[in-house]
Amino acid sequence: MKANVGGFDKWARVIVGALLIGWALTGGPVWAWIGVVPLATGLFNFCPLYGLLGVNTCKR
């Protein structure tokens, strides 16, 4: 897995993912658990969809 998520994209994913998970934990809708996906892609610096589309937001 070559890193393809970086910079603002990475931090936006981590923040949005954490907010959605927090919402789910505090009685939000079940669909808010989808926040696991952007959180994981931000933490691992890899997005499978970006890989398929050939997108890379890393500065490396």
PyMOL commands that set and color helices and strands:
alter all, ss='L'
color gray80, all
select helices_A, chain A and resi 7-25+30-44+48-53
alter helices_A, ss='H'
color red, helices_A
deselect
rebuild
show_as cartoon
